[in-house]
Structure formats: structure tokens, C-alpha cells
């Protein structure tokens, strides 16, 4: 999404603003929605984690900032997986490939915190 693009371009503040805005917009829709709209929150949380992950990998960033960004990525990915777990099994099955990729990004991000 746009937050990831801004993160890649080194526009940290704009990337974080866009990611926060997306989460704020999607939360009420996902909470009150039905069917596929319920997937908006876990997907947005995963994309939020991706933004933090991209920021953490920016060359030249201070080590303490990178570590904090990795921690934010891990937290977002864990929240996303938790939200996936709350959905109907049919939705999790439909998005199994996406969820597996999310687990992989979580595992990779966790390695940077050890």
C-alpha cells in the first residue's frame, strides 16, 4: 500500500501517518461488518506490520530505531494473527496463503529482536 511505498522512499512520518489512518478507517468497518469485511482488520494489521518492517530495514537508521521498528512489526503481525484466529474458519481457509506469508514475516521479524 501507500504506507509501504512511503516507507521505501524513506518518508517515515508519512508512512506511519498513512498506516495509522488505514487502521483507524478499517476498524469500525471490520468490527461491524459481515463476511469479507471482517478480514479488513487482520489484513490492515499485517500491512501495518509490513510498513514497520520496511522502516526497520532502512539503511542508515540508528540501531535503536531499527530494533524499535522490528518490535512494532512483530506486534502488528501478532495482532493480525490474533484477529485472523477470531474469524470463521472458512475465511481463514480462503486466506490461508496470506496467513502463511504473515507467519513467515513474523518469524523473520522476530529474528531481529534476538
HUHUQUI-V63563 format. One record per pair of residues at least 4 apart in sequence whose C-alpha atoms are under 8 Angstrom apart, sorted by sequence separation. I is the first residue (numbers start at 1). GAP is how many residues later the second one is. If there is no record, write none. Layout:
BEGIN
((I:GAP) (I:GAP))
END
This chain:
BEGIN
((1:4) (2:4) (3:4) (4:4) (5:4) (6:4) (7:4) (11:4) (12:4) (13:4) (14:4) (15:4) (16:4) (17:4) (18:4) (19:4) (20:4) (21:4) (22:4) (23:4) (24:4) (25:4) (26:4) (27:4) (28:4) (29:4) (30:4) (33:4) (34:4) (35:4) (36:4) (39:4) (40:4) (41:4) (42:4) (43:4) (44:4) (45:4) (46:4) (47:4) (48:4) (49:4) (50:4) (51:4) (52:4) (53:4) (54:4) (61:4) (62:4) (63:4) (64:4) (65:4) (66:4) (67:4) (68:4) (69:4) (70:4) (71:4) (72:4) (73:4) (74:4) (75:4) (76:4) (77:4) (78:4) (79:4) (80:4) (81:4) (82:4) (83:4) (87:4) (88:4) (89:4) (90:4) (91:4) (92:4) (95:4) (96:4) (97:4) (98:4) (99:4) (100:4) (101:4) (102:4) (103:4) (104:4) (105:4) (106:4) (107:4) (108:4) (109:4) (110:4) (6:5) (7:5) (33:5) (56:5) (61:5) (87:5) (6:6) (32:6) (7:7) (30:7) (31:7) (85:7) (92:7) (6:8) (7:8) (29:8) (30:8) (84:8) (6:9) (29:9) (30:9) (56:9) (57:9) (5:10) (30:10) (56:10) (3:11) (4:11) (29:11) (30:11) (55:11) (56:11) (3:12) (56:12) (2:13) (3:13) (27:13) (56:13) (3:14) (26:14) (27:14) (55:14) (56:14) (3:15) (26:15) (84:15) (2:16) (3:16) (53:16) (52:17) (53:17) (23:18) (26:18) (52:18) (81:18) (52:20) (53:20) (23:21) (52:21) (81:21) (22:22) (23:22) (51:22) (81:22) (49:23) (50:23) (49:24) (23:25) (48:25) (49:25) (77:25) (49:26) (77:26) (49:27) (19:28) (20:28) (48:28) (49:28) (77:28) (78:28) (19:29) (77:29) (46:30) (45:31) (46:31) (19:32) (45:32) (74:32) (73:33) (45:34) (46:34) (16:35) (45:35) (74:35) (15:36) (44:36) (73:36) (74:36) (42:37) (43:37) (42:38) (71:38) (41:39) (42:39) (70:39) (71:39) (42:40) (70:40) (42:41) (41:42) (42:42) (70:42) (71:42) (4:43) (12:43) (70:43) (7:44) (3:45) (10:45) (39:45) (67:45) (1:46) (4:46) (8:46) (67:46) (4:47) (7:47) (8:47) (3:48) (7:48) (10:48) (39:48) (38:49) (4:50) (8:50) (39:52) (36:55) (35:56) (46:56) (53:56))
END
